[in-house]
Amino acid sequence: MRLLHQVNPDAFRYPMLVTFTLRVGPDLPALVALALRGFKLWMRTMRKRYGIKRYVRSVEILPKPQGWYVHVHALLDCVWLDLRDATTEWEKLTTAYRFNIKRVSVSDCGRAGAVREVLKYATKHLDGLTSDQVDELGRACRG
């Protein structure tokens, strides 16, 4: 909630919701590190290429029968982003296979809703985890 109040939704003139996914895997610390490192490198490249002014991001982690599903949700302030180019760059950095972009409506509190949408993933699905999964999640996300 503190982060939500620190982010000014009105600062996002051209809000775009982007989801960066990774393949499901058993090594949660490695997946979290890959997601965060991949996002940082992706932003470094795309910020210059497409003039991304600002962003807010969170990581969503879900347990699956095959392991952990880790992905990054980000709200970018970006006039335009080429889907093929953005996806290719993400795949190059992470070998991921899915990438989604959705333009946010700026009417009807769309900006504030988009910020809430991104930030909710930080705590989504925690109620369904076993105590061992909570411990593993805590160790993987430390720092």
Salt bridges, closest charged atoms under 4 A:
GLU60 OE1 - HIS71 NE2 2.75
GLU60 OE1 - HIS73 NE2 2.76
GLU60 OE2 - LYS124 NZ 3.65
GLU60 OE2 - HIS125 NE2 3.32
ASP77 OD2 - ARG54 NH1 2.23
ASP85 OD1 - ARG49 NH1 2.83
GLU89 OE1 - LYS92 NZ 3.27
GLU117 OE1 - LYS120 NZ 3.31
